[in-house]
Structures are given as structure tokens and as C-alpha cells.
Amino acid sequence: MARFTFKLPDIGEGISEAEIVAWHIAVGDRVEEDQQIADMMTDKATVEMESPVSGTVVELAGEVGDQVSIGAALVVIETEGDAEAGGSATLKVEADGEKIAEVEEQYEAENPGVEEETATAPQPATSAPAKAGAQVGDVRGDAQRSVTPDADTGPRPSPGQEDAEKTVLASPAVRARARDLGIDLAAVKTDSDRVRHADLDAFLRYGAGEGYHPPHAVRARPDEAVKIVGLRRRIAENMAAAKRAIPHFTYVEEIDVTALEAMRADLNANRGNRPKLTMLPFLIVAICRTIPAFPMINARYDDEAGVVTRHGRVHLGMATQTGAGLMVPVIRDAQDRNVWQLAAEIARLAEAARTGKAKSEELSGSTLTVTSLGPLGGIATTPVINRPEVAIIGPNKIVERPIFQGDDIVRAKLMNLSISCDHRVVDGWDAASFVQAVKKLLETPVLLFAD
């Protein structure tokens, strides 16, 4: 027998440490060569670690959320033969949550006849608790068996119970299900004039005691402690650092996008096989055309060195919501792209971020960031600057309202545009002047295509 110490390898992203975001093994487990053992968090990417040897796990580096230095011991494995003291891993970057999908696909393949609604139905209050250490698939299977017992062996109501049930309004399907589950329909509470399947579900979950509520009632839930790890912790650290170090100010202006929306509709109606245009590509073009006159907006501030770098190229960060949290993929050289090229790149980067396939270089190096909530954009936003940048721009949702044009009242499509700036670098006058210049281009959209 020999002990193999698997050290965290150099992942090649210029990092000195990585965070443990998931263990797939425990001390005492038997592992095989190439088996997944842990997920490590680097620069907004999850890296899968695989065991280079087979054996029994005897030591782990720490708990989920701990940081492990490059070259430090991650796992110690006891092997049957001789093994070297250290090793490296085969790495694979994947989307957060992808493994959950794999587990679900495997479960569906092994249980083709189980429908999702049945598999996730609540168990009867009298059913035995799941065994400690049971796997996800076991619990779902137990829930399936407890809710749908065999027709020949399931409990049956007494004759007196059957008479009482006849006085309760319920469909034949509900009555049949109640009989199979051994439920007295007279004991089931409901907020309507008849017992429905949802009432049976609530009865199974809470019984007939004080914890029982009709299915549509709002119920208290237990407190839940969630450890902040992985990408969520990176986001928390970055946002806290930005608010601590940067004196933010936000300026908001209203823009009439009626003409722009009409132009966008015409372009989409004749786009052929080109990507569909949203508001964002037009806004990016307007920003890039305005930046040369306001170079202080497209800049990065090194507060330790006391140096502001005003960039000649616009590498535009695009805040993107993913299942794991907020990511900021970067559109390189946005100033050289037209609206169609921008639309295609926006779609590509957003998909890569949401599926966890964005490369490290696609998630860094931005000089200015745009953040948009789309239809949820609200009236106005006060976005937090993506440090060390000095500005972030946030378009809000488009609303239709009446406005005055001279003495006439007309229907218009209006959008608020927010900009947050680092007041150490950008003055309020500069920010307001920049937004006014962007507004002029958006309200006269033909200028976006003029040389």
C-alpha cells in the first residue's frame, strides 16, 4: 500500500489559489482513475478535478468554500500499488449546474415511466423517513412508491368512512386517489366547495393537524442558511470593494426612442438570416460614436499607482445574469462593429456565459460596462461600477406615454438611461454631457449610420 498526494495543479490562468466549490468524494470512499473528485472555482469558471489514480480517500484539503493554493495537497489517496507522491489533474471547464442536469438525465433514463409530477409529489405524513445517506434517485423513488401504492395492497377506507365520503364533493379521479391513499375525504380541508388534487397534496404534506393549510394559503417556511461560495462569493467581494473604494454618483436622463424603435422594427422585418436586433446594439453604437469626445468615460483607474488610463478602444463589458450569478463577458473592439455584428456577438457571449463555456479572456479586460435588465429594467437604476472601470451605463425598460409636441399631445416610446461614474475621475458635467450626446444619436437614429 502507498499514499498518493494529489496536489492542486497550475490551471494556467495566472492564479495562485482556487476555491473548493464542491466535493464529489469523502474520506473513506473508493475512487477510480479519472473519476471526478472536486470542483474548483477560478476566475469565474468551474474547473473539474479528476483523480489520476485509483484507491481509497484518506485526506481532503478542506471544506466547501476553503481556498487551496496552487501546488498544495488537495486529496491524499491510499493506493494498492506504488505511486508517486504528487500528481496533476485532467481539467474540464463546465457550466455551474451542468452536473445537476446530468444527474436528472441519468435518473430519467433509469426511470422512463416516472412522470415529474408524480416523482416530486409529497409523501404521506405516515410514511417512513428516507434512510440516512440515501441518494437523490432513492428519495425520488421512495416518494413515487409512497404516493402511488399498489392497487391490491394499498389501504382501504372503512364502510363508515365510505358513507362519509359520499357527502363530500369531489371528482371520481380525486375519490379514486383518496381511496388508494387511504384518506378520509371528510377530513380534508379545502378553500373551495369541493376537494381537489391540490387539497390531497396538502393533506399528505401536513396531515389534518395544526400545520395543515388549504393549498393556496401562504405558509411560513423554515430559515435556511446558505454558505456563500464560488461565483456568488466573487461577486460579493467585487461589489463590496467597488462600493468601498469608489465614490459613486448616478445621472439619469429620459430618451424618446420612438423613431429608433420604428427603425429597429423595419430592420428586423428585412433582416434575412441575420440576428434579430434588440435595443442594445444601437445603444452600443451610440456609446462608441460618443466616446472620442469624452475619453474620461472609457477609462480604468489604478488608485494604488494614481494613474488613469484612457483607452482608445472600447472593450465593452456586458453584464449577463446566469444561473450561477452575474458574469461580464466582453465585446472586444466594439467600436469596429456594426449593429448586426454586435447583435451576433452579444448572443454568442451571453450563451457562452450562461452555459459556462465562456473563456477566461472573454470574461476580463473590459474598459466600460453596460448593464441591462431588459423588460424588467424599471424606471431608473443606480448600477455599481465594474472596478477598476470608472463608469457603467444602464438602459431601463421602454414605456409608452403621452408627451407634448408643441401644442399637441402624441404617443411616444420613452426610455430612461442611467450612468454611474467614479467621481474621482469623472465630473458630473462630463457624465451629463456624455449622456446628452448619446441621447441625440438615439433620438435621431439615422445619425448612427452616418459617416
C-alpha positions as CSV (number, residue, x, y, z in Angstrom):
1,M,0.0,0.0,0.0
2,A,1.2,3.5,-0.8
3,R,-0.2,7.0,-0.3
4,F,-0.6,9.3,-3.3
5,T,-0.8,13.1,-2.6
6,F,-2.7,14.8,-5.4
7,K,-1.6,18.5,-5.5
8,L,-3.7,21.2,-7.0
9,P,-2.1,21.8,-10.4
10,D,-1.3,25.1,-12.1
11,I,-4.5,25.7,-14.0
12,G,-2.8,28.1,-16.4
13,E,-4.8,31.3,-15.7
14,G,-2.2,33.1,-13.6
15,I,-3.9,32.4,-10.3
16,S,-2.3,31.5,-7.0
17,E,-5.2,29.7,-5.4
18,A,-8.6,28.3,-6.1
19,E,-11.8,27.8,-4.1
20,I,-13.4,24.5,-3.3
21,V,-17.0,24.7,-4.5
22,A,-18.0,21.0,-4.4
23,W,-16.6,17.7,-3.2
24,H,-17.7,14.6,-5.0
25,I,-15.9,12.2,-2.6
26,A,-15.5,11.8,1.1
27,V,-12.8,10.3,3.4
28,G,-13.1,6.5,3.1
29,D,-14.6,6.5,-0.4
30,R,-13.2,4.3,-3.1
31,V,-12.2,6.3,-6.2
32,E,-11.2,5.1,-9.6
33,E,-8.7,6.7,-12.0
34,D,-10.2,9.7,-13.9
35,Q,-13.2,9.8,-11.5
36,Q,-14.4,13.3,-10.7
37,I,-13.3,14.3,-7.2
38,A,-13.9,18.0,-6.8
39,D,-14.9,21.3,-8.5
40,M,-12.6,24.3,-8.0
41,M,-13.5,27.9,-8.7
42,T,-11.1,30.1,-10.5
43,D,-11.7,33.3,-12.5
44,K,-15.4,32.9,-12.8
45,A,-15.1,29.4,-14.2
46,T,-15.7,26.0,-12.5
47,V,-12.8,23.6,-13.1
48,E,-13.4,19.8,-12.7
49,M,-10.7,17.9,-10.9
50,E,-10.2,14.2,-11.7
51,S,-8.3,11.6,-9.8
52,P,-5.1,10.4,-11.6
53,V,-5.0,7.1,-9.6
54,S,-7.4,4.5,-8.1
55,G,-7.6,3.9,-4.3
56,T,-9.2,5.0,-1.1
57,V,-9.5,8.6,0.0
58,V,-7.8,9.2,3.4
59,E,-7.5,13.0,3.5
60,L,-9.2,16.1,2.0
61,A,-7.8,19.6,1.8
62,G,-10.7,21.4,3.4
63,E,-14.4,22.2,3.2
64,V,-16.5,23.8,0.5
65,G,-15.6,27.5,0.5
66,D,-12.0,27.0,1.5
67,Q,-9.1,28.3,-0.6
68,V,-6.4,25.9,-1.8
69,S,-3.0,27.2,-3.0
70,I,-1.6,26.0,-6.3
71,G,0.8,23.1,-5.5
72,A,-0.8,22.4,-2.2
73,A,-2.2,19.0,-1.3
74,L,-5.9,18.6,-2.4
75,V,-6.5,14.9,-1.8
76,V,-4.5,12.1,-0.3
77,I,-5.3,8.6,-1.8
78,E,-4.2,5.3,-0.5
79,T,-3.3,3.1,-3.5
80,E,-2.8,-0.7,-3.7
81,G,0.5,-0.4,-5.6
82,D,3.4,2.0,-5.6
83,A,2.5,5.6,-6.5
84,E,4.4,8.9,-6.7
85,A,3.9,11.4,-4.0
86,G,2.3,14.1,-6.2
87,G,0.2,14.3,-9.4
88,S,-1.7,16.6,-11.7
89,A,-5.3,16.6,-12.9
90,T,-7.2,16.4,-16.1
91,L,-9.2,19.7,-16.1
92,K,-12.6,20.4,-17.7
93,V,-14.4,23.7,-17.5
94,E,-18.2,23.4,-17.4
95,A,-21.3,25.4,-16.6
96,D,-22.4,25.7,-13.0
97,G,-25.4,23.4,-12.6
98,E,-24.4,21.2,-15.6
99,K,-23.8,18.2,-13.3
100,I,-27.3,18.5,-11.9
101,A,-28.7,18.2,-15.4
102,E,-26.6,15.1,-15.9
103,V,-27.9,13.5,-12.7
104,E,-31.5,14.3,-13.8
105,E,-30.9,12.9,-17.3
106,Q,-29.5,9.7,-15.7
107,Y,-32.5,9.4,-13.4
108,E,-34.9,9.9,-16.3
109,A,-33.1,7.2,-18.3
110,E,-33.2,4.7,-15.4
111,N,-36.9,5.6,-14.6
112,P,-38.6,6.1,-18.0
113,G,-42.1,5.6,-16.7
114,V,-42.0,8.1,-13.8
115,E,-43.5,11.4,-14.6
116,E,-42.1,14.5,-13.0
117,E,-45.3,15.5,-11.2
118,T,-45.6,12.0,-9.6
119,A,-41.9,11.8,-8.7
120,T,-42.0,15.1,-6.9
121,A,-45.3,14.7,-5.1
122,P,-45.2,14.9,-1.3
123,Q,-45.1,11.8,0.8
124,P,-47.9,10.9,3.2
125,A,-47.4,12.1,6.8
126,T,-47.3,8.5,8.0
127,S,-44.7,7.3,5.5
128,A,-41.3,6.3,6.9
129,P,-38.5,8.8,6.6
130,A,-35.8,8.3,3.9
131,K,-32.8,6.3,5.1
132,A,-29.8,8.4,6.1
133,G,-27.3,8.7,3.3
134,A,-29.8,7.8,0.6
135,Q,-29.1,9.2,-2.9
136,V,-31.3,11.7,-4.7
137,G,-32.6,9.0,-7.0
138,D,-33.5,6.8,-4.0
139,V,-35.5,9.6,-2.3
140,R,-37.4,10.3,-5.5
141,G,-38.1,6.6,-6.0
142,D,-39.4,6.3,-2.4
143,A,-41.6,9.3,-2.8
144,Q,-43.0,7.7,-6.0
145,R,-43.8,4.4,-4.2
146,S,-45.3,6.1,-1.1
147,V,-47.7,8.3,-3.1
148,T,-48.8,5.6,-5.6
149,P,-49.1,2.3,-3.6
150,D,-50.1,-0.9,-5.4
151,A,-53.8,-1.0,-6.0
152,D,-54.1,-4.5,-4.5
153,T,-52.1,-3.8,-1.3
154,G,-52.9,-0.1,-0.6
155,P,-55.1,0.9,2.4
156,R,-58.8,0.9,2.1
157,P,-61.4,3.0,3.9
158,S,-63.8,1.5,6.3
159,P,-67.6,1.2,5.4
160,G,-68.4,4.1,7.7
161,Q,-65.7,6.2,6.0
162,E,-67.1,5.4,2.6
163,D,-70.5,6.8,3.7
164,A,-68.9,10.0,4.9
165,E,-67.0,10.4,1.7
166,K,-70.2,10.3,-0.3
167,T,-71.3,13.6,1.3
168,V,-68.1,15.3,0.2
169,L,-68.0,16.9,-3.3
170,A,-65.1,15.5,-5.3
171,S,-64.4,14.2,-8.8
172,P,-64.2,10.5,-9.5
173,A,-60.5,10.8,-10.0
174,V,-60.0,12.5,-6.7
175,R,-62.1,9.9,-4.9
176,A,-60.2,7.1,-6.5
177,R,-56.9,8.6,-5.5
178,A,-58.1,9.2,-1.9
179,R,-59.2,5.5,-1.7
180,D,-55.8,4.4,-2.9
181,L,-54.1,6.5,-0.3
182,G,-56.4,5.6,2.5
183,I,-57.5,9.2,3.0
184,D,-60.9,10.1,4.5
185,L,-62.2,12.9,2.2
186,A,-64.3,14.2,5.1
187,A,-61.0,15.0,7.0
188,V,-59.6,17.0,4.1
189,K,-59.9,20.8,4.4
190,T,-60.4,22.9,1.2
191,D,-60.9,26.5,0.4
192,S,-63.5,25.7,-2.3
193,D,-66.8,23.8,-2.5
194,R,-65.1,20.5,-3.4
195,V,-61.9,18.5,-2.7
196,R,-59.3,18.7,-5.4
197,H,-56.0,17.0,-6.0
198,A,-54.2,20.0,-4.6
199,D,-56.1,19.5,-1.3
200,L,-55.0,15.9,-1.2
201,D,-51.4,17.0,-1.8
202,A,-51.7,19.5,1.1
203,F,-53.2,16.8,3.4
204,L,-50.4,14.4,2.5
205,R,-47.8,17.1,3.3
206,Y,-49.3,18.4,6.6
207,G,-51.9,15.9,7.8
208,A,-55.0,17.2,9.5
209,G,-53.3,18.9,12.4
210,E,-52.4,22.5,13.1
211,G,-49.8,22.5,10.4
212,Y,-52.4,21.9,7.7
213,H,-53.4,24.8,5.4
214,P,-55.5,24.9,2.3
215,P,-53.3,24.5,-0.8
216,H,-53.5,28.2,-1.7
217,A,-52.7,29.6,1.7
218,V,-49.4,31.3,2.4
219,R,-47.3,29.2,4.8
220,A,-44.2,30.0,6.8
221,R,-41.0,28.3,5.7
222,P,-38.1,27.4,7.9
223,D,-35.0,29.6,7.9
224,E,-32.3,28.5,5.5
225,A,-28.5,29.1,5.9
226,V,-26.8,29.3,2.6
227,K,-23.0,29.4,2.5
228,I,-21.6,32.0,0.1
229,V,-19.1,30.2,-2.1
230,G,-17.8,30.2,-5.7
231,L,-19.0,32.8,-8.1
232,R,-21.5,34.2,-5.6
233,R,-18.7,35.0,-3.2
234,R,-16.6,36.6,-6.0
235,I,-19.5,38.8,-6.9
236,A,-20.0,39.8,-3.3
237,E,-16.3,40.6,-2.8
238,N,-16.1,42.6,-6.1
239,M,-19.2,44.6,-5.4
240,A,-18.2,45.4,-1.8
241,A,-14.7,46.5,-3.0
242,A,-16.3,48.8,-5.6
243,K,-18.7,50.5,-3.2
244,R,-15.9,50.9,-0.5
245,A,-13.3,52.3,-2.8
246,I,-15.3,54.3,-5.4
247,P,-17.4,57.4,-4.7
248,H,-20.3,56.7,-7.0
249,F,-22.7,59.2,-8.5
250,T,-25.6,58.4,-10.8
251,Y,-27.2,60.5,-13.5
252,V,-30.5,59.6,-15.3
253,E,-31.9,61.0,-18.5
254,E,-35.1,60.3,-20.4
255,I,-34.8,59.5,-24.1
256,D,-37.5,59.4,-26.7
257,V,-36.8,56.2,-28.7
258,T,-40.0,56.3,-30.8
259,A,-38.1,56.8,-34.1
260,L,-35.4,54.3,-33.1
261,E,-37.9,51.6,-32.3
262,A,-39.6,52.2,-35.7
263,M,-36.2,51.8,-37.4
264,R,-35.4,48.7,-35.4
265,A,-38.8,47.1,-36.4
266,D,-38.1,47.9,-40.1
267,L,-34.6,46.4,-39.9
268,N,-35.8,43.2,-38.2
269,A,-38.6,42.8,-40.8
270,N,-35.9,42.7,-43.5
271,R,-33.0,41.1,-41.7
272,G,-33.0,37.8,-43.7
273,N,-30.7,35.3,-42.0
274,R,-29.1,38.0,-39.8
275,P,-29.7,38.0,-36.0
276,K,-32.6,39.8,-34.5
277,L,-31.8,43.3,-33.3
278,T,-32.6,44.4,-29.8
279,M,-32.1,47.9,-28.4
280,L,-28.6,47.1,-27.1
281,P,-26.6,47.1,-30.4
282,F,-28.0,50.6,-31.2
283,L,-27.0,51.8,-27.7
284,I,-23.5,50.4,-28.1
285,V,-23.0,52.1,-31.5
286,A,-24.2,55.4,-29.9
287,I,-21.8,54.9,-27.0
288,C,-18.8,54.1,-29.3
289,R,-19.5,57.1,-31.5
290,T,-19.7,59.4,-28.5
291,I,-16.6,58.1,-26.5
292,P,-13.9,60.0,-28.6
293,A,-15.3,63.3,-27.3
294,F,-15.5,62.0,-23.7
295,P,-12.4,59.8,-23.2
296,M,-12.7,60.0,-19.4
297,I,-15.7,57.7,-19.6
298,N,-13.8,54.8,-21.3
299,A,-11.1,54.6,-18.7
300,R,-9.6,52.5,-15.9
301,Y,-8.3,53.9,-12.7
302,D,-5.3,52.4,-10.8
303,D,-5.9,54.0,-7.5
304,E,-2.7,52.5,-6.0
305,A,-0.5,54.0,-8.7
306,G,-2.6,57.1,-9.1
307,V,-2.9,56.6,-12.8
308,V,-6.0,56.9,-15.1
309,T,-5.7,55.1,-18.4
310,R,-8.0,56.5,-21.1
311,H,-8.5,53.7,-23.6
312,G,-8.6,54.3,-27.4
313,R,-10.5,51.1,-28.0
314,V,-13.9,50.2,-26.5
315,H,-13.8,46.7,-24.9
316,L,-17.4,46.7,-23.7
317,G,-18.4,44.6,-20.7
318,M,-21.9,43.2,-20.9
319,A,-23.4,42.3,-17.5
320,T,-25.1,38.9,-18.0
321,Q,-27.3,37.1,-15.5
322,T,-26.6,33.3,-15.3
323,G,-27.8,30.5,-13.1
324,A,-24.6,30.9,-11.1
325,G,-24.7,34.6,-10.8
326,L,-23.7,37.8,-12.6
327,M,-20.9,37.5,-15.3
328,V,-19.5,40.2,-17.5
329,P,-18.4,38.8,-20.9
330,V,-16.5,41.4,-23.0
331,I,-17.2,42.5,-26.6
332,R,-13.7,43.3,-28.0
333,D,-13.3,46.4,-30.2
334,A,-17.0,47.2,-30.1
335,Q,-16.2,50.5,-31.9
336,D,-15.3,48.5,-35.1
337,R,-18.6,46.5,-35.3
338,N,-22.0,47.4,-36.9
339,V,-25.4,46.7,-35.3
340,W,-25.7,43.2,-36.9
341,Q,-22.2,42.2,-35.8
342,L,-22.8,43.5,-32.3
343,A,-26.1,41.5,-32.1
344,A,-24.4,38.3,-33.2
345,E,-21.6,38.8,-30.7
346,I,-24.0,39.7,-27.9
347,A,-25.9,36.5,-28.5
348,R,-22.7,34.4,-28.6
349,L,-21.2,35.7,-25.5
350,A,-24.5,35.6,-23.5
351,E,-24.9,31.9,-24.4
352,A,-21.3,31.1,-23.5
353,A,-21.7,32.8,-20.1
354,R,-25.0,31.1,-19.3
355,T,-23.7,27.6,-20.3
356,G,-20.3,28.1,-18.5
357,K,-18.3,27.9,-21.8
358,A,-17.0,31.5,-21.8
359,K,-13.2,31.5,-21.9
360,S,-11.2,33.4,-19.2
361,E,-10.1,36.0,-21.7
362,E,-13.8,36.6,-22.7
363,L,-14.5,37.5,-19.0
364,S,-11.9,40.1,-18.4
365,G,-10.3,43.3,-19.8
366,S,-13.4,45.5,-20.2
367,T,-13.0,49.2,-20.3
368,L,-16.6,50.2,-19.9
369,T,-19.7,48.1,-19.0
370,V,-23.4,48.2,-20.0
371,T,-25.9,46.5,-17.7
372,S,-29.5,46.0,-18.8
373,L,-32.5,44.2,-17.2
374,G,-34.4,44.2,-20.4
375,P,-38.2,44.3,-19.9
376,L,-37.5,44.3,-16.1
377,G,-35.4,47.5,-16.4
378,G,-37.6,49.6,-14.1
379,I,-37.9,53.4,-14.1
380,A,-34.3,54.0,-13.2
381,T,-31.2,52.2,-11.9
382,T,-28.1,53.1,-9.9
383,P,-25.7,50.4,-11.2
384,V,-22.4,49.6,-9.3
385,I,-19.2,50.3,-11.3
386,N,-17.3,47.3,-12.5
387,R,-14.0,48.2,-10.8
388,P,-11.4,49.3,-12.0
389,E,-13.5,50.9,-14.7
390,V,-14.8,54.4,-14.0
391,A,-18.3,54.2,-15.5
392,I,-21.2,51.8,-16.1
393,I,-24.3,52.5,-18.2
394,G,-27.8,51.1,-17.6
395,P,-30.7,51.4,-20.1
396,N,-34.1,50.9,-18.5
397,K,-37.3,49.5,-19.9
398,I,-39.2,51.2,-22.7
399,V,-42.6,52.6,-21.8
400,E,-45.3,54.2,-23.9
401,R,-46.6,57.6,-22.6
402,P,-48.2,60.7,-23.9
403,I,-45.9,63.7,-24.4
404,F,-46.3,67.3,-25.6
405,Q,-45.0,68.2,-29.1
406,G,-45.7,71.9,-29.3
407,D,-49.4,72.2,-28.5
408,D,-50.2,68.6,-29.5
409,I,-50.2,65.5,-27.3
410,V,-48.7,62.5,-29.0
411,R,-47.9,58.9,-28.1
412,A,-44.2,58.3,-27.6
413,K,-41.9,55.4,-26.5
414,L,-39.6,56.6,-23.7
415,M,-36.6,55.0,-22.1
416,N,-34.5,56.2,-19.1
417,L,-30.8,55.9,-19.4
418,S,-28.7,55.7,-16.2
419,I,-24.9,56.2,-15.8
420,S,-22.9,55.7,-12.6
421,C,-19.5,57.2,-12.5
422,D,-16.4,57.3,-10.4
423,H,-16.4,60.9,-9.1
424,R,-12.6,60.8,-8.6
425,V,-12.2,60.7,-12.3
426,V,-15.5,61.8,-13.9
427,D,-17.2,65.1,-13.1
428,G,-21.0,65.4,-13.1
429,W,-20.9,67.8,-16.0
430,D,-18.9,65.3,-18.1
431,A,-21.3,62.5,-17.3
432,A,-24.3,64.6,-18.2
433,S,-22.8,65.9,-21.4
434,F,-21.9,62.4,-22.5
435,V,-25.4,61.1,-21.9
436,Q,-26.9,64.1,-23.7
437,A,-24.7,63.3,-26.8
438,V,-25.8,59.7,-26.7
439,K,-29.4,60.9,-26.4
440,K,-29.1,63.0,-29.5
441,L,-27.9,59.9,-31.5
442,L,-30.7,57.7,-30.2
443,E,-33.4,60.2,-30.8
444,T,-32.1,60.8,-34.4
445,P,-31.2,57.2,-35.2
446,V,-30.2,58.0,-38.8
447,L,-27.0,59.6,-37.3
448,L,-26.0,56.1,-36.1
449,F,-25.4,55.1,-39.7
450,A,-23.9,58.3,-41.0
451,D,-20.2,58.7,-41.6
